Amino acid sequence: YLKLEYRCRLKSAVISFAGVPFLLNEESMKVLQDWLRFWSAQAPKNKALVDGDTQESWTYRELYLRAQSGAYFLEKKFNIKKGDRIVYLGQNTLSVISLFFAAARLGAVLVPVN
């Protein structure tokens, strides 16, 4: 379930992973994509994510491919561009992680609201 609330351009944003602040800017978004591409090539069958509730898991290759296709969808369907913010309103699932990487691939920032 994806709900796009609004868009606006920005140069950087601060998000939090497990309570640790992380600055997202053009350089850090490129690092995220390089990191995912690297692990997809180096350890494609290794588990990248495991859902603690459902035990569903994705490999690095699956995560990379989902992020790639998600980026294509966001760009073509919603015209998401570099600097946009994507507001996500929904449950925390593995799909949110692929959406995060898809947004980073486009230079956009995911803003989860839950």
KAMO-V505255 format. One record per residue. N is the residue number from 1. RES is the residue in one small letter. PHI is phi as a letter, one per 20 degrees, with the letter a starting at -180 (none if undefined). Layout:
N | RES | PHI
N | RES | PHI
//
This chain:
1 | y | none
2 | l | d
3 | k | c
4 | l | e
5 | e | e
6 | y | a
7 | r | c
8 | c | b
9 | r | e
10 | l | b
11 | k | e
12 | s | b
13 | a | b
14 | v | d
15 | i | d
16 | s | c
17 | f | d
18 | a | l
19 | g | n
20 | v | d
21 | p | f
22 | f | c
23 | l | e
24 | l | d
25 | n | b
26 | e | g
27 | e | f
28 | s | f
29 | m | f
30 | k | f
31 | v | f
32 | l | g
33 | q | f
34 | d | f
35 | w | f
36 | l | f
37 | r | f
38 | f | g
39 | w | f
40 | s | f
41 | a | e
42 | q | e
43 | a | b
44 | p | f
45 | k | e
46 | n | f
47 | k | f
48 | a | e
49 | l | c
50 | v | c
51 | d | f
52 | g | f
53 | d | e
54 | t | e
55 | q | m
56 | e | f
57 | s | c
58 | w | c
59 | t | e
60 | y | f
61 | r | f
62 | e | f
63 | l | f
64 | y | f
65 | l | f
66 | r | f
67 | a | f
68 | q | f
69 | s | f
70 | g | f
71 | a | f
72 | y | f
73 | f | f
74 | l | f
75 | e | f
76 | k | f
77 | k | e
78 | f | d
79 | n | l
80 | i | f
81 | k | c
82 | k | g
83 | g | n
84 | d | f
85 | r | d
86 | i | d
87 | v | e
88 | y | d
89 | l | d
90 | g | r
91 | q | e
92 | n | f
93 | t | c
94 | l | f
95 | s | f
96 | v | f
97 | i | f
98 | s | f
99 | l | f
100 | f | g
101 | f | f
102 | a | f
103 | a | f
104 | a | f
105 | r | g
106 | l | e
107 | g | n
108 | a | e
109 | v | c
110 | l | e
111 | v | d
112 | p | f
113 | v | c
114 | n | b
//
